[in-house]
Amino acid sequence: MILMDNLLDADAGSVSGLAELKRKSFSGIGALLKRQAAIKLVSFLANIALARLLVPQVFGVYAIVLFVVQFFSTFGDVGIGAALIQKKGELTREELSSTFWLQQMLVWCVVCVAFAAAPFILRFYPALPSYGVWLIRAMAVSFALTSLKTIPAILMERKLDFQRIALVDITETVVFYTAAIVLAVAGFEVWSFIIAALLRSLAGTALIYALSGWVPSFKFVPASVRELVRFGLPYQGNSILGFVKDAVTPLFVGMYCGAAAVGFVNWARTFAFTPLVLSEVFGRVAFPAFSRIQGDRKLLTRAIERSIHSITLVMFPVTCLMIALGPEIIHVLFTDKWLPGLRAYYFYCTSPLVIGVLVPMYSAILSLGKSGIILKMMVALLVLEWGLGVPFVLLFGFNGIAFSQPIIAVPFYFVYRRVLSGENVHIFLIRNVKWQFISAAVTGLLCKLVTLHIYTTLITLPAVFCVGLLVYAGMMSVLDKKVFGEFIGQLRKLANGVGAS
């Protein structure tokens, strides 16, 4: 999490319009945090219900279908969405409409390819049911509907209008999970997810157009998007490589270990990544906000360091408690049928600990226009994910896919740091994370010792978790009193909806 009032606290007069940027950023953070908290609560409870209603194989089939459609969808964008956010100055109506029609041409070409290729996909995945062809085609239509949201969403992000974006997000979440649960109870199995995805796309697209008021004109001028494509192609290349990196689970694990194994791994990853709501909120605000202050290296440096401090202040204790209480959480909430994924869950939990540090650095590098460097890093990450993941699966089974997570993270920090140093942005890590890490680790250990002497239930488990957070807060109030006090003050402002001036 990033508290924008802290992030942009220094040298306010050094950037024109910084006060307004602070106000909008802070307002956006407050809106996203409140609604993302609601979204994650709905998602978490709904996933518990779905995990109880459906077997791991159903989750695995859905993950494979989603992977297939996402594979095709990566070719339906050239990264100009990010280019529009990063671009200095105002966007013209000609640029927006040309971008919209370019994307739609690409998207519908991809949908047609997906429809034609669907029957051949089943040859690679014998675990898919015979009606898998129509699962893939239905998800392709959902992707096409979602693409219609791109331009209105970009316009809102450039204005840091995250209150409306958050409203769209939570509406989509409620529609998806409500439909999925109702359909799962009715016995629709994997179709529960597919139909829910279609309904989510329809609801989100209709709402964002109603809120934005933007409609495309019938103009397409190739010259107006040429510069955007130059920035966007490396960015999209990064997205494609990220997709290929993550494909090791649905592609290799799915074919080698089966759909149930994919279900276990995806469940472990989703559960372990729950704290990443904080980095998701940060990322939505940081890229456009950092892009506005990219010319002031001193201000940008302080912004990154404060971001790291704020995100880890929350992410470290939540993740450490999730690690300590993992078996108890699975037994009480998800049932023991998900225990085979426990080892993968533990290793995936290392990612939120590191991402709290890496995401602010990543956003800063991107805001400086260094999408080419990010692309090279993604190539390295892809090689590591496959180069380590495949042999680990062969040696240790499907859980091995997660074993590479802590190994990969460390070199990325040093590379990101070197890139930023080359741009005269010098980040100091230890002083910004040491007390959070120590306090979180001690808190997790204490809570684990407590669970060894009590019987965990739906009442005692949340109680232990909450007490753990209080213990952590007490330790931080002593070890890092000034910064922790500022953090609590910012939380109160966010809770009361008070902006920073």
Secondary structure as a PSIPRED ss2 file (coil, helix, strand):
# PSIPRED VFORMAT (PSIPRED V4.0)

   1 M C   1.000  0.000  0.000
   2 I C   1.000  0.000  0.000
   3 L C   1.000  0.000  0.000
   4 M H   0.000  1.000  0.000
   5 D H   0.000  1.000  0.000
   6 N H   0.000  1.000  0.000
   7 L H   0.000  1.000  0.000
   8 L C   1.000  0.000  0.000
   9 D C   1.000  0.000  0.000
  10 A C   1.000  0.000  0.000
  11 D C   1.000  0.000  0.000
  12 A H   0.000  1.000  0.000
  13 G H   0.000  1.000  0.000
  14 S H   0.000  1.000  0.000
  15 V C   1.000  0.000  0.000
  16 S C   1.000  0.000  0.000
  17 G C   1.000  0.000  0.000
  18 L H   0.000  1.000  0.000
  19 A H   0.000  1.000  0.000
  20 E H   0.000  1.000  0.000
  21 L H   0.000  1.000  0.000
  22 K H   0.000  1.000  0.000
  23 R H   0.000  1.000  0.000
  24 K H   0.000  1.000  0.000
  25 S H   0.000  1.000  0.000
  26 F H   0.000  1.000  0.000
  27 S H   0.000  1.000  0.000
  28 G H   0.000  1.000  0.000
  29 I H   0.000  1.000  0.000
  30 G H   0.000  1.000  0.000
  31 A H   0.000  1.000  0.000
  32 L H   0.000  1.000  0.000
  33 L H   0.000  1.000  0.000
  34 K H   0.000  1.000  0.000
  35 R H   0.000  1.000  0.000
  36 Q H   0.000  1.000  0.000
  37 A H   0.000  1.000  0.000
  38 A H   0.000  1.000  0.000
  39 I H   0.000  1.000  0.000
  40 K H   0.000  1.000  0.000
  41 L H   0.000  1.000  0.000
  42 V H   0.000  1.000  0.000
  43 S H   0.000  1.000  0.000
  44 F H   0.000  1.000  0.000
  45 L H   0.000  1.000  0.000
  46 A H   0.000  1.000  0.000
  47 N H   0.000  1.000  0.000
  48 I H   0.000  1.000  0.000
  49 A H   0.000  1.000  0.000
  50 L H   0.000  1.000  0.000
  51 A H   0.000  1.000  0.000
  52 R H   0.000  1.000  0.000
  53 L H   0.000  1.000  0.000
  54 L C   1.000  0.000  0.000
  55 V C   1.000  0.000  0.000
  56 P H   0.000  1.000  0.000
  57 Q H   0.000  1.000  0.000
  58 V H   0.000  1.000  0.000
  59 F H   0.000  1.000  0.000
  60 G H   0.000  1.000  0.000
  61 V H   0.000  1.000  0.000
  62 Y H   0.000  1.000  0.000
  63 A H   0.000  1.000  0.000
  64 I H   0.000  1.000  0.000
  65 V H   0.000  1.000  0.000
  66 L H   0.000  1.000  0.000
  67 F H   0.000  1.000  0.000
  68 V H   0.000  1.000  0.000
  69 V H   0.000  1.000  0.000
  70 Q H   0.000  1.000  0.000
  71 F H   0.000  1.000  0.000
  72 F H   0.000  1.000  0.000
  73 S H   0.000  1.000  0.000
  74 T H   0.000  1.000  0.000
  75 F H   0.000  1.000  0.000
  76 G H   0.000  1.000  0.000
  77 D C   1.000  0.000  0.000
  78 V C   1.000  0.000  0.000
  79 G C   1.000  0.000  0.000
  80 I H   0.000  1.000  0.000
  81 G H   0.000  1.000  0.000
  82 A H   0.000  1.000  0.000
  83 A H   0.000  1.000  0.000
  84 L H   0.000  1.000  0.000
  85 I H   0.000  1.000  0.000
  86 Q H   0.000  1.000  0.000
  87 K C   1.000  0.000  0.000
  88 K C   1.000  0.000  0.000
  89 G C   1.000  0.000  0.000
  90 E C   1.000  0.000  0.000
  91 L C   1.000  0.000  0.000
  92 T C   1.000  0.000  0.000
  93 R H   0.000  1.000  0.000
  94 E H   0.000  1.000  0.000
  95 E H   0.000  1.000  0.000
  96 L H   0.000  1.000  0.000
  97 S H   0.000  1.000  0.000
  98 S H   0.000  1.000  0.000
  99 T H   0.000  1.000  0.000
 100 F H   0.000  1.000  0.000
 101 W H   0.000  1.000  0.000
 102 L H   0.000  1.000  0.000
 103 Q H   0.000  1.000  0.000
 104 Q H   0.000  1.000  0.000
 105 M H   0.000  1.000  0.000
 106 L H   0.000  1.000  0.000
 107 V H   0.000  1.000  0.000
 108 W H   0.000  1.000  0.000
 109 C H   0.000  1.000  0.000
 110 V H   0.000  1.000  0.000
 111 V H   0.000  1.000  0.000
 112 C H   0.000  1.000  0.000
 113 V H   0.000  1.000  0.000
 114 A H   0.000  1.000  0.000
 115 F H   0.000  1.000  0.000
 116 A H   0.000  1.000  0.000
 117 A H   0.000  1.000  0.000
 118 A H   0.000  1.000  0.000
 119 P H   0.000  1.000  0.000
 120 F H   0.000  1.000  0.000
 121 I H   0.000  1.000  0.000
 122 L H   0.000  1.000  0.000
 123 R H   0.000  1.000  0.000
 124 F H   0.000  1.000  0.000
 125 Y C   1.000  0.000  0.000
 126 P C   1.000  0.000  0.000
 127 A C   1.000  0.000  0.000
 128 L C   1.000  0.000  0.000
 129 P C   1.000  0.000  0.000
 130 S C   1.000  0.000  0.000
 131 Y C   1.000  0.000  0.000
 132 G H   0.000  1.000  0.000
 133 V H   0.000  1.000  0.000
 134 W H   0.000  1.000  0.000
 135 L H   0.000  1.000  0.000
 136 I H   0.000  1.000  0.000
 137 R H   0.000  1.000  0.000
 138 A H   0.000  1.000  0.000
 139 M H   0.000  1.000  0.000
 140 A H   0.000  1.000  0.000
 141 V H   0.000  1.000  0.000
 142 S H   0.000  1.000  0.000
 143 F H   0.000  1.000  0.000
 144 A H   0.000  1.000  0.000
 145 L H   0.000  1.000  0.000
 146 T H   0.000  1.000  0.000
 147 S H   0.000  1.000  0.000
 148 L C   1.000  0.000  0.000
 149 K C   1.000  0.000  0.000
 150 T H   0.000  1.000  0.000
 151 I H   0.000  1.000  0.000
 152 P H   0.000  1.000  0.000
 153 A H   0.000  1.000  0.000
 154 I H   0.000  1.000  0.000
 155 L H   0.000  1.000  0.000
 156 M H   0.000  1.000  0.000
 157 E H   0.000  1.000  0.000
 158 R H   0.000  1.000  0.000
 159 K C   1.000  0.000  0.000
 160 L C   1.000  0.000  0.000
 161 D C   1.000  0.000  0.000
 162 F H   0.000  1.000  0.000
 163 Q H   0.000  1.000  0.000
 164 R H   0.000  1.000  0.000
 165 I H   0.000  1.000  0.000
 166 A H   0.000  1.000  0.000
 167 L H   0.000  1.000  0.000
 168 V H   0.000  1.000  0.000
 169 D H   0.000  1.000  0.000
 170 I H   0.000  1.000  0.000
 171 T H   0.000  1.000  0.000
 172 E H   0.000  1.000  0.000
 173 T H   0.000  1.000  0.000
 174 V H   0.000  1.000  0.000
 175 V H   0.000  1.000  0.000
 176 F H   0.000  1.000  0.000
 177 Y H   0.000  1.000  0.000
 178 T H   0.000  1.000  0.000
 179 A H   0.000  1.000  0.000
 180 A H   0.000  1.000  0.000
 181 I H   0.000  1.000  0.000
 182 V H   0.000  1.000  0.000
 183 L H   0.000  1.000  0.000
 184 A H   0.000  1.000  0.000
 185 V H   0.000  1.000  0.000
 186 A C   1.000  0.000  0.000
 187 G C   1.000  0.000  0.000
 188 F C   1.000  0.000  0.000
 189 E C   1.000  0.000  0.000
 190 V C   1.000  0.000  0.000
 191 W H   0.000  1.000  0.000
 192 S H   0.000  1.000  0.000
 193 F H   0.000  1.000  0.000
 194 I H   0.000  1.000  0.000
 195 I H   0.000  1.000  0.000
 196 A H   0.000  1.000  0.000
 197 A H   0.000  1.000  0.000
 198 L H   0.000  1.000  0.000
 199 L H   0.000  1.000  0.000
 200 R H   0.000  1.000  0.000
 201 S H   0.000  1.000  0.000
 202 L H   0.000  1.000  0.000
 203 A H   0.000  1.000  0.000
 204 G H   0.000  1.000  0.000
 205 T H   0.000  1.000  0.000
 206 A H   0.000  1.000  0.000
 207 L H   0.000  1.000  0.000
 208 I H   0.000  1.000  0.000
 209 Y H   0.000  1.000  0.000
 210 A H   0.000  1.000  0.000
 211 L H   0.000  1.000  0.000
 212 S H   0.000  1.000  0.000
 213 G C   1.000  0.000  0.000
 214 W C   1.000  0.000  0.000
 215 V C   1.000  0.000  0.000
 216 P C   1.000  0.000  0.000
 217 S C   1.000  0.000  0.000
 218 F C   1.000  0.000  0.000
 219 K C   1.000  0.000  0.000
 220 F C   1.000  0.000  0.000
 221 V C   1.000  0.000  0.000
 222 P H   0.000  1.000  0.000
 223 A H   0.000  1.000  0.000
 224 S H   0.000  1.000  0.000
 225 V H   0.000  1.000  0.000
 226 R H   0.000  1.000  0.000
 227 E H   0.000  1.000  0.000
 228 L H   0.000  1.000  0.000
 229 V H   0.000  1.000  0.000
 230 R H   0.000  1.000  0.000
 231 F H   0.000  1.000  0.000
 232 G H   0.000  1.000  0.000
 233 L H   0.000  1.000  0.000
 234 P H   0.000  1.000  0.000
 235 Y H   0.000  1.000  0.000
 236 Q H   0.000  1.000  0.000
 237 G H   0.000  1.000  0.000
 238 N H   0.000  1.000  0.000
 239 S H   0.000  1.000  0.000
 240 I H   0.000  1.000  0.000
 241 L H   0.000  1.000  0.000
 242 G H   0.000  1.000  0.000
 243 F H   0.000  1.000  0.000
 244 V H   0.000  1.000  0.000
 245 K H   0.000  1.000  0.000
 246 D H   0.000  1.000  0.000
 247 A C   1.000  0.000  0.000
 248 V H   0.000  1.000  0.000
 249 T H   0.000  1.000  0.000
 250 P H   0.000  1.000  0.000
 251 L H   0.000  1.000  0.000
 252 F H   0.000  1.000  0.000
 253 V H   0.000  1.000  0.000
 254 G H   0.000  1.000  0.000
 255 M H   0.000  1.000  0.000
 256 Y H   0.000  1.000  0.000
 257 C H   0.000  1.000  0.000
 258 G C   1.000  0.000  0.000
 259 A H   0.000  1.000  0.000
 260 A H   0.000  1.000  0.000
 261 A H   0.000  1.000  0.000
 262 V H   0.000  1.000  0.000
 263 G H   0.000  1.000  0.000
 264 F H   0.000  1.000  0.000
 265 V H   0.000  1.000  0.000
 266 N H   0.000  1.000  0.000
 267 W H   0.000  1.000  0.000
 268 A H   0.000  1.000  0.000
 269 R H   0.000  1.000  0.000
 270 T H   0.000  1.000  0.000
 271 F H   0.000  1.000  0.000
 272 A H   0.000  1.000  0.000
 273 F C   1.000  0.000  0.000
 274 T H   0.000  1.000  0.000
 275 P H   0.000  1.000  0.000
 276 L H   0.000  1.000  0.000
 277 V H   0.000  1.000  0.000
 278 L H   0.000  1.000  0.000
 279 S H   0.000  1.000  0.000
 280 E H   0.000  1.000  0.000
 281 V H   0.000  1.000  0.000
 282 F H   0.000  1.000  0.000
 283 G H   0.000  1.000  0.000
 284 R H   0.000  1.000  0.000
 285 V H   0.000  1.000  0.000
 286 A H   0.000  1.000  0.000
 287 F H   0.000  1.000  0.000
 288 P H   0.000  1.000  0.000
 289 A H   0.000  1.000  0.000
 290 F H   0.000  1.000  0.000
 291 S H   0.000  1.000  0.000
 292 R H   0.000  1.000  0.000
 293 I C   1.000  0.000  0.000
 294 Q C   1.000  0.000  0.000
 295 G C   1.000  0.000  0.000
 296 D C   1.000  0.000  0.000
 297 R H   0.000  1.000  0.000
 298 K H   0.000  1.000  0.000
 299 L H   0.000  1.000  0.000
 300 L H   0.000  1.000  0.000
 301 T H   0.000  1.000  0.000
 302 R H   0.000  1.000  0.000
 303 A H   0.000  1.000  0.000
 304 I H   0.000  1.000  0.000
 305 E H   0.000  1.000  0.000
 306 R H   0.000  1.000  0.000
 307 S H   0.000  1.000  0.000
 308 I H   0.000  1.000  0.000
 309 H H   0.000  1.000  0.000
 310 S H   0.000  1.000  0.000
 311 I H   0.000  1.000  0.000
 312 T H   0.000  1.000  0.000
 313 L H   0.000  1.000  0.000
 314 V H   0.000  1.000  0.000
 315 M H   0.000  1.000  0.000
 316 F H   0.000  1.000  0.000
 317 P H   0.000  1.000  0.000
 318 V H   0.000  1.000  0.000
 319 T H   0.000  1.000  0.000
 320 C H   0.000  1.000  0.000
 321 L H   0.000  1.000  0.000
 322 M H   0.000  1.000  0.000
 323 I H   0.000  1.000  0.000
 324 A H   0.000  1.000  0.000
 325 L C   1.000  0.000  0.000
 326 G H   0.000  1.000  0.000
 327 P H   0.000  1.000  0.000
 328 E H   0.000  1.000  0.000
 329 I H   0.000  1.000  0.000
 330 I H   0.000  1.000  0.000
 331 H H   0.000  1.000  0.000
 332 V H   0.000  1.000  0.000
 333 L H   0.000  1.000  0.000
 334 F H   0.000  1.000  0.000
 335 T C   1.000  0.000  0.000
 336 D H   0.000  1.000  0.000
 337 K H   0.000  1.000  0.000
 338 W H   0.000  1.000  0.000
 339 L H   0.000  1.000  0.000
 340 P H   0.000  1.000  0.000
 341 G H   0.000  1.000  0.000
 342 L H   0.000  1.000  0.000
 343 R H   0.000  1.000  0.000
 344 A H   0.000  1.000  0.000
 345 Y H   0.000  1.000  0.000
 346 Y H   0.000  1.000  0.000
 347 F H   0.000  1.000  0.000
 348 Y H   0.000  1.000  0.000
 349 C C   1.000  0.000  0.000
 350 T H   0.000  1.000  0.000
 351 S H   0.000  1.000  0.000
 352 P H   0.000  1.000  0.000
 353 L H   0.000  1.000  0.000
 354 V H   0.000  1.000  0.000
 355 I H   0.000  1.000  0.000
 356 G H   0.000  1.000  0.000
 357 V H   0.000  1.000  0.000
 358 L H   0.000  1.000  0.000
 359 V H   0.000  1.000  0.000
 360 P H   0.000  1.000  0.000
 361 M H   0.000  1.000  0.000
 362 Y H   0.000  1.000  0.000
 363 S H   0.000  1.000  0.000
 364 A H   0.000  1.000  0.000
 365 I H   0.000  1.000  0.000
 366 L H   0.000  1.000  0.000
 367 S H   0.000  1.000  0.000
 368 L C   1.000  0.000  0.000
 369 G C   1.000  0.000  0.000
 370 K C   1.000  0.000  0.000
 371 S H   0.000  1.000  0.000
 372 G H   0.000  1.000  0.000
 373 I H   0.000  1.000  0.000
 374 I H   0.000  1.000  0.000
 375 L H   0.000  1.000  0.000
 376 K H   0.000  1.000  0.000
 377 M H   0.000  1.000  0.000
 378 M H   0.000  1.000  0.000
 379 V H   0.000  1.000  0.000
 380 A H   0.000  1.000  0.000
 381 L H   0.000  1.000  0.000
 382 L H   0.000  1.000  0.000
 383 V H   0.000  1.000  0.000
 384 L H   0.000  1.000  0.000
 385 E H   0.000  1.000  0.000
 386 W H   0.000  1.000  0.000
 387 G H   0.000  1.000  0.000
 388 L H   0.000  1.000  0.000
 389 G H   0.000  1.000  0.000
 390 V H   0.000  1.000  0.000
 391 P H   0.000  1.000  0.000
 392 F H   0.000  1.000  0.000
 393 V H   0.000  1.000  0.000
 394 L H   0.000  1.000  0.000
 395 L H   0.000  1.000  0.000
 396 F H   0.000  1.000  0.000
 397 G C   1.000  0.000  0.000
 398 F H   0.000  1.000  0.000
 399 N H   0.000  1.000  0.000
 400 G H   0.000  1.000  0.000
 401 I H   0.000  1.000  0.000
 402 A H   0.000  1.000  0.000
 403 F C   1.000  0.000  0.000
 404 S C   1.000  0.000  0.000
 405 Q H   0.000  1.000  0.000
 406 P H   0.000  1.000  0.000
 407 I H   0.000  1.000  0.000
 408 I H   0.000  1.000  0.000
 409 A H   0.000  1.000  0.000
 410 V H   0.000  1.000  0.000
 411 P H   0.000  1.000  0.000
 412 F H   0.000  1.000  0.000
 413 Y H   0.000  1.000  0.000
 414 F H   0.000  1.000  0.000
 415 V H   0.000  1.000  0.000
 416 Y H   0.000  1.000  0.000
 417 R H   0.000  1.000  0.000
 418 R H   0.000  1.000  0.000
 419 V H   0.000  1.000  0.000
 420 L H   0.000  1.000  0.000
 421 S H   0.000  1.000  0.000
 422 G H   0.000  1.000  0.000
 423 E C   1.000  0.000  0.000
 424 N C   1.000  0.000  0.000
 425 V C   1.000  0.000  0.000
 426 H C   1.000  0.000  0.000
 427 I C   1.000  0.000  0.000
 428 F C   1.000  0.000  0.000
 429 L C   1.000  0.000  0.000
 430 I H   0.000  1.000  0.000
 431 R H   0.000  1.000  0.000
 432 N H   0.000  1.000  0.000
 433 V H   0.000  1.000  0.000
 434 K H   0.000  1.000  0.000
 435 W H   0.000  1.000  0.000
 436 Q H   0.000  1.000  0.000
 437 F H   0.000  1.000  0.000
 438 I H   0.000  1.000  0.000
 439 S H   0.000  1.000  0.000
 440 A H   0.000  1.000  0.000
 441 A H   0.000  1.000  0.000
 442 V H   0.000  1.000  0.000
 443 T H   0.000  1.000  0.000
 444 G H   0.000  1.000  0.000
 445 L H   0.000  1.000  0.000
 446 L H   0.000  1.000  0.000
 447 C H   0.000  1.000  0.000
 448 K H   0.000  1.000  0.000
 449 L H   0.000  1.000  0.000
 450 V H   0.000  1.000  0.000
 451 T H   0.000  1.000  0.000
 452 L C   1.000  0.000  0.000
 453 H C   1.000  0.000  0.000
 454 I C   1.000  0.000  0.000
 455 Y C   1.000  0.000  0.000
 456 T C   1.000  0.000  0.000
 457 T C   1.000  0.000  0.000
 458 L C   1.000  0.000  0.000
 459 I C   1.000  0.000  0.000
 460 T H   0.000  1.000  0.000
 461 L H   0.000  1.000  0.000
 462 P H   0.000  1.000  0.000
 463 A H   0.000  1.000  0.000
 464 V H   0.000  1.000  0.000
 465 F H   0.000  1.000  0.000
 466 C H   0.000  1.000  0.000
 467 V H   0.000  1.000  0.000
 468 G H   0.000  1.000  0.000
 469 L H   0.000  1.000  0.000
 470 L H   0.000  1.000  0.000
 471 V H   0.000  1.000  0.000
 472 Y H   0.000  1.000  0.000
 473 A H   0.000  1.000  0.000
 474 G H   0.000  1.000  0.000
 475 M H   0.000  1.000  0.000
 476 M H   0.000  1.000  0.000
 477 S H   0.000  1.000  0.000
 478 V H   0.000  1.000  0.000
 479 L H   0.000  1.000  0.000
 480 D C   1.000  0.000  0.000
 481 K H   0.000  1.000  0.000
 482 K H   0.000  1.000  0.000
 483 V H   0.000  1.000  0.000
 484 F H   0.000  1.000  0.000
 485 G H   0.000  1.000  0.000
 486 E H   0.000  1.000  0.000
 487 F H   0.000  1.000  0.000
 488 I H   0.000  1.000  0.000
 489 G H   0.000  1.000  0.000
 490 Q H   0.000  1.000  0.000
 491 L H   0.000  1.000  0.000
 492 R H   0.000  1.000  0.000
 493 K H   0.000  1.000  0.000
 494 L H   0.000  1.000  0.000
 495 A H   0.000  1.000  0.000
 496 N H   0.000  1.000  0.000
 497 G C   1.000  0.000  0.000
 498 V C   1.000  0.000  0.000
 499 G C   1.000  0.000  0.000
 500 A C   1.000  0.000  0.000
 501 S C   1.000  0.000  0.000
